[in-house]
Amino acid sequence: MADVYGTLFDDGGAVFNVLHTDFGADSTGATDSTLALQAAIDAASAVTATNPRGGGTVLVPAGTYLVGNPSGDGVTYESIRIRSRVRFHLASGATLLAAPIPFAPTDRDRAVIETRQGDDDVVIDGGGTVDGQRVLNPDGRFIGIRIWSSRRARVAGLHVRNMAANPGTPSNPAGNGGDGVQIGLEGRLSGQYEAEDVMIEGVTVDGVDRSAFAVIYGKNVSFIGCVARNTGNGTHNNPGSGLDVEPDAGPWVARDIRVIGCHFENNNLGVTLSAKAQHVTVQGCTFRGHRWAAVATNGRGVLVQGNTIFLERNQGIHVHGGLSGGALVQASARVIGNSVIGSLNENERNGILIDNSTDVEVIGNEFRTIHGAAVNLQQTPAGGAVGNLERVVILANSMVDCVDPSRTTGVIRLQSDPANGHLLRDVTIALNTIYDSRTAPANADLAISVTTATTDAERATIRVFENIVRGVAALGAPRTQFVVPATIPAQTIPANGVQDVVVTVPDLGLTDQVSLNPVGGSGFGNRIVATVFPLAADQLRLRLLNTDPINAVSVPARDVRVLVTKS
């Protein structure tokens, strides 16, 4: 048998047609076919030990197959279990139809199709459909396809729909959700392990109440070319994501997850990553119609790259900290080369919102026609925990026609909460283009705004340089601009050190935009980075940073010009 990412089964494997008289499945849906399908799977599994060319294939031809086999004892509801080295092929035109659950089946989650620990090297594929019929499981979740504790599993080409959430019963008042495809751990006992080396490819999940795809526990899991639509319906729908990576209690995590070329539409959230999600890549995907965020991550080592997000409300991308096990976990992420496109409707808030996070890079993205900030750094409490928002780089992004009708905040916003111990530190904003192409109604936003609560100590760690700002003020009049000369005295700047010069500028406000003119720091050399920002009313600070980690640099006296753009 080949690796999970290659051909799992050779053509020489035996084929077991569930309609054969040895098994007797009913393709009309009139009678339950669970036992017939399971018998075919068990027969295919039995020949794998003697077949050197691979496992057996179970063929489910076109037709409707009722499954679940709820028994009269009031506790049993049977899933279709796929065993090791078996390929379960649900052909185009074939539908597995979930039978109603008239009782609480031993207080357990149930699935239409499942694997369990020890069921390794499996394939579930074809163009067929798994239809949950919005069946309610009174005391547990009801899932379309569940891959639990399997290694080297592939699910491809299937359609999953109509998995319902249970709103609650007297014995289970909290209710339970229904996922389309779930990957996880069969139990939490010693010796059990999470799913590993799992490929979900070309699978479409539509109309489930909870999440289309969920990774509870797993490592090396890929979602390639999948579609998640219309999740988060019903009353017990949290989080209602297209993909939810959500490890909960215990030592296990979800790591090395790839989401490539997928489409997410009309979900509460597109992709949700919890604090125990590690090393996740979301790349080349499209997002439409999400109700909260296209990508919301509390994970570490996350890459969001080359995606297209059509923003209709709230956030395009949300990088946020949160509590895990009572402790604050601060997110880290690289957000590179994405397009976030709004339509200037009043439900939009931010292209990207970042809070309670460290080591975040926002590089080379396009933010266009957003009714709010392109980038919003907002340091707020997370469940009462105190943490900083720090080491953030906002570099070489394009921000076009991003507006705030209040005319009080920036296209890039920096907000801290020092009174409650939530600090904003070590932020670099450079080489961005902030542009309003319209003449009326005009964008009177600030290019970059810093909340008045931000302390001088925090401001001293904010570096703003070489951004290009073009725009118009109210009624199409140009923004007021003027150039202020300043003299930098001769000085020696130590390795990795800074020197500040305070320049008096009459009529300068804290929210005005300032930059060196010409851009580039007026020839200080390649080891010196020159930045300038408002310090107080009528004063600005011009800072020289020596980037050489070893050597001091001598700077001769020099005259420079500072360009001031009134807000």
C-alpha positions in Angstrom: 0.0 0.0 0.0 1.3 3.4 -0.9 1.5 6.5 1.3 -1.7 8.3 2.1 -0.7 11.1 -0.3 -0.4 8.7 -3.2 -2.5 5.8 -4.5 -3.7 3.9 -1.6 -5.1 0.9 -3.4 -3.9 -1.1 -6.4 -6.4 -2.1 -9.1 -5.7 -5.7 -8.1 -7.6 -5.3 -4.8 -10.8 -7.3 -4.6 -14.1 -5.4 -5.1 -17.2 -6.1 -2.9 -20.4 -4.8 -4.3 -22.9 -4.2 -1.5 -25.8 -5.1 -3.8 -24.4 -8.6 -4.2 -26.6 -11.3 -2.8 -23.9 -12.1 -0.2 -24.6 -8.8 1.4 -28.1 -7.7 0.1 -28.1 -3.9 0.6 -31.3 -2.2 -0.4 -30.6 0.7 -2.9 -34.2 1.9 -2.7 -34.0 3.2 0.9 -37.0 1.2 1.9 -35.2 -1.0 4.4 -32.1 -0.4 6.5 -28.8 -1.4 4.9 -26.4 -0.9 7.8 -25.7 -4.6 8.3 -25.3 -5.3 4.6 -22.8 -2.5 4.2 -20.9 -3.5 7.3 -20.8 -7.1 6.1 -19.2 -6.0 2.8 -16.6 -3.9 4.7 -15.8 -6.8 7.0 -15.4 -9.1 4.0 -13.0 -6.7 2.4 -11.0 -6.3 5.6 -10.7 -10.1 5.8 -8.9 -10.4 2.5 -6.3 -7.7 3.1 -4.0 -10.0 5.0 -3.7 -12.4 2.1 -3.8 -9.8 -0.7 -0.3 -8.4 -1.4 -1.6 -5.8 -3.8 -3.6 -3.9 -1.3 -6.9 -4.0 0.6 -10.4 -4.6 -0.7 -12.7 -2.1 -2.2 -16.4 -1.8 -1.0 -18.5 -0.4 -3.9 -21.8 1.3 -3.1 -23.5 1.9 -6.4 -26.0 4.7 -7.2 -29.1 4.5 -5.1 -30.4 5.4 -1.6 -29.3 3.5 1.4 -30.9 3.9 4.8 -28.3 3.4 7.6 -28.2 3.6 11.3 -30.2 0.4 12.2 -31.7 1.8 15.4 -32.5 -1.3 17.4 -35.5 -2.1 19.6 -33.5 -2.2 22.8 -33.4 1.6 22.9 -29.7 2.0 23.1 -28.1 1.0 19.8 -27.5 3.2 16.8 -24.9 1.8 14.4 -22.3 3.7 12.4 -20.7 2.4 9.3 -17.2 1.5 10.5 -14.4 1.4 7.9 -11.7 -1.0 8.8 -7.9 -1.0 8.1 -6.8 -1.2 4.4 -10.4 -0.9 3.1 -11.5 1.5 0.5 -15.2 2.5 0.9 -16.3 3.9 -2.5 -19.6 5.7 -2.4 -20.3 6.2 -6.1 -21.8 9.3 -7.7 -25.6 9.0 -7.3 -25.3 7.0 -4.1 -26.7 8.5 -0.9 -26.4 7.2 2.6 -29.5 8.4 4.4 -29.4 8.6 8.2 -32.3 6.9 9.9 -34.1 8.8 12.7 -32.9 8.2 16.3 -36.0 7.6 18.4 -34.0 7.3 21.7 -30.8 8.3 23.5 -28.2 5.9 22.2 -26.1 5.2 25.4 -25.2 8.9 25.8 -22.7 8.7 23.0 -21.8 10.7 19.9 -22.7 9.0 16.7 -21.7 9.2 13.0 -23.0 8.0 9.7 -19.5 6.8 8.8 -16.6 6.4 11.2 -13.1 5.0 11.8 -11.7 4.1 15.2 -8.4 3.4 16.8 -6.6 0.8 14.8 -8.5 1.5 11.6 -5.5 2.6 9.6 -4.8 3.0 5.8 -8.4 3.7 4.9 -10.0 5.5 2.0 -13.6 6.9 1.9 -14.2 8.4 -1.5 -16.4 8.7 -4.6 -19.0 11.3 -5.7 -21.8 10.2 -3.4 -23.6 11.9 -0.6 -23.9 11.4 3.2 -27.2 13.0 4.2 -27.9 13.4 7.9 -31.6 14.3 7.3 -31.3 16.7 10.2 -31.6 13.7 12.6 -31.3 14.7 16.2 -29.2 12.7 18.6 -30.8 13.3 22.0 -27.7 12.8 24.2 -24.8 13.4 21.8 -23.5 14.9 18.7 -24.4 13.5 15.3 -21.6 13.7 12.7 -21.5 12.9 9.0 -18.0 11.3 8.7 -15.8 10.8 11.8 -12.0 9.9 11.6 -11.0 8.9 15.1 -7.5 7.9 16.0 -6.7 6.6 12.5 -3.4 6.9 10.7 -3.1 7.4 7.0 -6.7 8.1 6.1 -8.1 9.8 3.0 -11.6 11.2 2.4 -12.2 12.5 -1.1 -15.0 13.7 -3.4 -18.0 13.2 -1.1 -20.9 15.5 -0.2 -22.1 15.8 3.4 -25.2 17.7 4.3 -28.0 18.2 6.8 -26.2 17.4 10.1 -28.4 19.0 12.8 -27.7 20.4 16.2 -29.7 19.1 19.2 -31.0 22.1 21.1 -31.1 20.2 24.4 -33.1 17.7 26.3 -33.8 17.3 30.1 -30.8 14.9 30.3 -28.6 17.1 28.1 -29.8 20.7 28.5 -26.8 22.2 26.9 -27.5 20.5 23.6 -24.9 19.3 21.0 -23.8 20.3 17.6 -23.6 18.4 14.3 -20.3 18.5 12.3 -19.9 17.4 8.7 -16.5 15.8 8.9 -14.7 15.4 12.3 -11.1 14.3 13.0 -10.0 13.5 16.5 -9.3 11.0 19.3 -11.4 8.0 20.2 -10.9 8.5 23.9 -8.5 10.0 26.4 -7.1 6.9 28.0 -3.5 5.8 28.2 -2.2 4.4 24.9 -4.8 6.1 22.8 -3.6 8.5 20.0 -4.9 11.2 17.9 -5.6 10.9 14.1 -2.5 11.3 12.0 -1.7 11.8 8.3 -5.2 12.5 7.2 -6.2 14.0 3.8 -9.6 15.5 3.2 -9.8 16.4 -0.5 -12.5 17.8 -2.7 -15.2 17.2 0.0 -18.3 19.5 0.1 -20.2 20.1 3.3 -23.4 22.1 3.1 -26.1 22.9 5.7 -24.7 21.6 9.0 -25.6 23.3 12.3 -22.2 23.3 13.8 -19.0 23.2 11.8 -18.4 21.8 8.3 -15.0 20.4 9.2 -13.6 20.0 12.7 -10.2 18.9 14.0 -10.5 17.9 17.7 -7.1 16.3 17.9 -4.8 15.4 15.0 -1.5 16.0 13.4 -0.5 16.3 9.7 -4.0 16.9 8.5 -4.7 18.5 5.1 -7.8 20.0 3.6 -7.4 20.4 -0.1 -10.0 21.9 -2.5 -12.9 21.5 0.0 -16.1 23.5 0.2 -17.9 24.5 3.4 -21.2 26.3 3.1 -24.1 27.3 5.3 -22.9 26.4 8.8 -23.9 27.8 12.1 -27.6 27.2 11.9 -29.9 26.2 14.7 -29.6 26.9 18.4 -26.5 24.9 19.4 -24.1 26.0 16.6 -21.0 27.3 18.3 -18.7 28.0 16.5 -20.5 27.3 13.3 -17.2 27.4 11.3 -16.3 26.2 7.9 -13.3 24.6 9.6 -12.8 24.5 13.4 -9.5 23.4 14.9 -10.4 23.1 18.5 -8.4 20.8 20.8 -9.9 20.9 24.3 -8.9 19.3 27.6 -5.9 17.0 27.9 -2.3 17.0 26.7 -3.1 16.6 23.0 -3.0 19.4 20.4 -3.8 19.8 16.8 -0.7 20.6 14.7 0.6 20.7 11.2 -2.7 21.5 9.6 -2.9 22.7 6.0 -5.9 24.3 4.4 -5.2 24.8 0.7 -7.5 26.0 -2.1 -10.7 25.7 -0.2 -13.9 27.7 -0.5 -15.9 29.0 2.5 -19.3 30.6 2.1 -22.1 31.7 4.5 -20.6 30.4 7.8 -20.4 32.0 11.2 -16.6 31.9 10.8 -14.6 30.6 7.9 -11.6 29.1 9.8 -11.3 29.0 13.6 -8.1 28.1 15.3 -8.0 27.6 19.1 -5.1 28.2 21.5 -3.9 24.6 21.1 -3.7 24.8 17.3 -0.1 24.9 16.2 1.6 25.3 12.8 -1.5 25.9 10.7 -1.4 27.1 7.1 -4.4 28.7 5.4 -3.5 29.4 1.8 -5.2 30.1 -1.5 -8.7 30.0 -0.1 -11.8 32.2 -0.8 -14.2 33.4 1.8 -17.7 34.9 1.3 -20.6 35.8 3.6 -19.0 35.0 7.0 -20.9 36.5 9.9 -17.9 37.2 12.2 -14.5 36.6 10.6 -13.0 34.7 7.7 -10.1 33.5 9.7 -10.0 33.8 13.5 -6.9 32.5 15.2 -5.7 32.1 18.8 -3.0 29.6 17.6 0.7 29.8 17.4 2.8 29.6 14.3 -0.1 30.3 11.9 0.4 31.4 8.3 -2.5 33.0 6.4 -1.3 33.6 2.9 -2.7 34.4 -0.6 -6.4 34.2 0.3 -9.3 36.3 -1.1 -11.8 37.5 1.5 -15.0 39.3 0.5 -15.9 41.2 3.7 -19.5 41.9 4.4 -19.5 42.3 8.2 -17.1 42.4 11.2 -13.6 41.2 10.5 -11.7 39.8 7.6 -9.0 38.3 9.8 -8.9 38.2 13.6 -5.6 37.4 15.4 -6.4 37.2 19.1 -5.2 36.0 22.4 -7.4 34.0 24.8 -7.5 31.8 27.9 -6.5 28.1 27.8 -6.5 26.2 31.0 -6.9 29.5 32.9 -3.8 31.0 31.4 -3.5 33.7 28.7 -2.3 32.3 25.3 -1.1 35.0 22.9 -1.5 34.3 19.3 1.3 34.6 16.7 0.7 34.7 13.0 2.0 35.8 9.6 -0.6 37.4 7.3 0.9 37.7 3.9 -0.4 38.6 0.4 -4.1 38.3 1.1 -6.9 40.4 -0.5 -9.6 41.7 1.8 -12.3 43.4 -0.2 -15.2 45.2 1.3 -18.2 47.0 -0.1 -18.3 50.0 2.2 -21.4 48.7 4.0 -21.9 49.7 7.6 -21.5 46.1 9.0 -17.8 46.0 8.1 -15.4 46.8 10.9 -11.8 45.8 10.2 -9.7 44.2 7.4 -7.6 42.6 10.2 -8.1 43.0 13.9 -5.2 42.0 16.2 -5.4 41.9 20.0 -3.5 40.1 22.9 -0.9 38.8 20.4 2.8 38.7 19.9 5.0 38.2 16.8 2.5 39.2 14.2 3.5 40.1 10.6 1.0 41.8 8.2 2.9 42.0 4.9 2.0 42.7 1.3 -1.8 42.5 1.8 -4.5 44.4 -0.1 -7.3 46.1 1.9 -9.9 47.7 -0.3 -13.2 49.6 0.1 -13.6 48.6 3.8 -16.1 50.5 6.0 -13.6 50.7 8.9 -10.0 50.2 9.6 -7.7 48.2 7.3 -5.6 47.2 10.3 -6.7 47.6 13.9 -4.3 46.9 16.8 -6.6 46.8 19.8 -5.2 45.8 23.1 -8.1 44.7 25.3 -8.5 42.3 28.2 -8.9 38.5 27.4 -11.0 36.9 30.1 -9.5 39.1 32.7 -5.9 38.1 31.9 -3.3 40.8 31.5 -1.0 40.7 28.4 0.7 42.9 25.9 0.2 43.4 22.2 3.8 43.5 20.9 6.2 42.8 18.1 3.9 43.6 15.3 5.1 44.5 11.8 2.8 46.2 9.3 4.8 46.3 6.1 4.2 47.0 2.3 0.4 46.7 2.4 -2.0 48.5 0.1 -5.0 50.2 1.7 -7.4 51.8 -0.7 -10.7 53.6 0.1 -10.9 52.3 3.7 -13.1 54.8 5.5 -14.5 55.7 8.9 -17.6 58.0 8.8 -16.8 59.3 12.3 -13.6 60.9 11.0 -11.9 60.2 14.3 -9.8 57.1 13.7 -7.2 55.9 11.3 -7.0 53.5 8.4 -4.3 51.9 10.6 -5.4 52.1 14.3 -3.3 51.6 17.4 -5.2 51.3 20.6 -3.9 50.4 24.0 -5.2 50.1 27.5 -2.3 51.0 29.9 -4.6 51.8 32.8 -5.5 48.1 33.0 -2.0 46.9 32.2 -2.6 46.0 28.6 0.3 47.6 26.7 1.1 48.2 23.0 4.8 47.8 22.3 7.3 47.3 19.5 5.2 48.1 16.4 6.7 48.9 13.0 4.5 50.5 10.3 6.5 51.0 7.1 6.3 51.1 3.3 2.5 51.0 3.2 0.3 52.8 0.7 -2.8 54.5 2.1 -4.9 56.0 -0.6 -8.4 57.4 -1.1 -9.3 57.4 -4.8 -12.6 59.3 -4.5 -13.3 63.0 -4.7 -16.7 63.0 -3.1 -17.7 61.9 -0.6 -14.2 62.2 0.7 -12.3 60.1 3.2 -11.3 62.4 6.0 -9.8 59.5 8.1 -6.4 59.7 9.5 -3.8 57.5 7.8 -2.5 56.2 11.2 -4.1 56.9 14.5 -2.8 56.3 18.1 -5.3 56.4 20.9 -4.7 59.3 23.4 -4.5 56.7 26.2 -1.2 55.4 24.8 1.7 56.4 27.0 4.9 58.1 25.9 6.8 54.9 26.8 4.5 52.9 24.4 4.8 55.6 21.7 8.6 55.4 21.9 8.4 51.8 20.7 6.2 52.6 17.7 8.2 53.1 14.4 6.5 54.7 11.5 8.4 55.4 8.3 8.3 55.5 4.5 4.6 55.2 4.1 2.9 56.8 1.2 -0.3 58.6 2.0 -2.6 60.1 -0.6 -6.1 61.3 0.0 -8.7 64.1 0.0 -10.6 65.9 2.7 -14.2 66.7 3.0 -15.9 68.1 -0.2 -12.9 67.2 -2.3 -10.5 69.9 -0.9 -6.9 68.8 -0.6 -5.6 68.0 2.8 -3.5 70.8 4.3 0.2 70.0 4.1 3.3 71.9 5.0 7.1 71.3 5.3 9.0 72.0 8.5 12.8 72.3 8.5 14.7 70.6 11.3 18.4 70.4 12.2 19.9 67.2 13.5 23.0 67.9 15.6 26.1 65.8 15.2 26.0 62.7 17.4 27.2 59.2 17.9 24.6 56.5 18.2 25.6 53.3 20.0 25.0 49.8 18.6 21.3 49.1 18.5 20.8 52.5 20.1 18.5 55.4 19.4 18.8 59.2 19.6 15.8 61.5 19.7 15.5 65.1 18.6 12.5 67.2 19.6 11.3 69.7 17.0 8.9 72.5 17.6 6.1 72.6 15.0 3.4 75.2 15.5 -0.1 73.9 14.9 0.9 70.3 15.1 -1.7 67.9 16.5 -1.2 64.5 18.0 -3.3 62.9 15.2 -1.6 64.6 12.3 0.5 62.5 9.9 4.2 63.3 9.7 7.0 61.8 7.6 10.5 62.7 6.5 10.6 64.5 3.1 12.1 63.1 1.0 11.1 59.5 2.0 14.1 57.5 3.2 15.5 59.7 5.9 17.4 62.3 3.9 20.5 60.2 3.4 21.5 59.0 6.9 23.1 55.8 5.5 22.0 52.2 5.3 22.6 51.5 9.0 20.4 54.4 10.3 16.6 54.3 10.2 15.0 57.7 10.7 11.4 58.0 11.9 9.3 60.8 13.0 6.0 61.0 14.9 4.0 63.5 17.0 5.2 63.8 20.6 2.8 66.4 22.0 0.8 69.4 20.8 3.2 71.6 18.7 6.1 69.1 19.1 7.3 66.1 17.2 10.0 63.6 17.9 12.6 62.7 15.2 14.2 59.4 16.0 17.5 57.9 14.7 17.9 54.1 15.1 21.2 52.4 14.6 20.5 49.0 13.2 24.1 47.8 13.5 24.2 45.3 16.4 27.9 45.7 16.9 29.2 49.1 16.0 28.4 52.6 17.0 27.7 55.1 14.1 28.6 58.7 14.0 26.1 61.0 12.3 27.2 64.5 11.2 25.0 67.5 11.7 22.3 67.6 9.0 19.3 69.7 7.9 16.1 67.7 7.1 12.6 68.4 6.2 9.5 67.0 7.8 6.2 66.8 5.9 3.1 67.4 8.0 -0.3 66.5 6.8 -3.2 67.9 8.8 -6.0 65.4 9.6 
